[in-house]
């Protein structure tokens, strides 16, 4: 394999090194392109740009592979433990039992919010979008933990990570309680991660919510399957913001905003809206598929397609399985699941989707699981954020540990007006 590529511009030939990753993926290193040639690279939406090297997650888009720190996602299916996976992503290896105990204890110790934060919740209208509240409240955490705005040691990173990963659950549950005018339920230190979240969501002061094993397993798996996905839009946002040396809270708050969009995390809401519209008889599954193939309709088959996966998304396959199992065990029949399967069947046999390599993605089945747990649709993307947080922290940490880190600052090709004079307002047409 050649270790460099030749680029000829105006008769002069330049050599560009080729770098190779662990899984054999190759890239042209254009770090010195501009200084040597005076040219930049134009790559709208970064479809061909590796923005960094990273050792956290690998996706084999053509092979349907996803591994966290080298461990295939499927390995987590039997005994899913989100806390363990969070530590793995951030620190690069599975925690041994004392590391796990310490991290768990830190999560327990820091689940509560400062009591004054309740006033912030009260300032939001009941109808406020949960992702807006979440982003604002993660930023607000930085005001309550000024000692964690600069992180130098591994212990400080763990302290900040534990607070964020623990408190995001409390923030999410309080967001839900606030929007429904319900009293806030404090975290219970005796409960593990997902049970505690469900307790804060669904218990009442006069009646305790007890989650079933099946629900806890499904929720752990949903969070794990969302935990990292290399340089996706929100993670790249976290890295971009963090590259200015903005603190971890500010960087993760920006990640929440990026995740909110319907082409990213917000797709899980759009999937359910689409399935509900079909269920209510507005359209048949076939009609919807036809609309989604017609570009002028502006409609896409939500939960389908991916920038990287051009085979299948392993997360979608695992979610479909756990969705079937959970609904079966709980004795729930959700007509939306039937519609989702019907859409999948049609699309996977339709030339439009086959030729474009469009397969179900992580958002296609996750909403049906969350619905069965009792999570309202407008909270789905918040659940995605809880899951993705360890990935954001891992990337922020990886980037900040790089002694050669520079601020991210892309170039552009200017296509605006040529130099123009200022015209006084009285002379403007
Ligand atoms: N329904 C219908 N057509 C589609 C779809 C879809 N869901 N997705 C892509 N296409 C078509 C698109 O119109 C284009 O066709 P053509 O080549 O004729 O112009 C072709 O497939 C390639 O699409 P693209 O928009 O260039 O692909 P992209 O890599 O820029 O976008 C995507 C990826 C995920 C934004 C897109 O597939 C999409 O909008 N999917 C629906 C939204 C969704 O489910 N998003 C969640 C993504 S996974 C979770 C996450 O990362 O947040």
Boltz pocket constraint, residues with backbone or C-beta under 6 A from the ligand:
constraints:
  - pocket:
      binder: B
      contacts: [[A, 232], [A, 262], [A, 263], [A, 264], [A, 265], [A, 266], [A, 267], [A, 292], [A, 293], [A, 299], [A, 300], [A, 301], [A, 302], [A, 303], [A, 304], [A, 305], [A, 306], [A, 307], [A, 308], [A, 356], [A, 358], [A, 361], [A, 362], [A, 363]]
      max_distance: 6.0
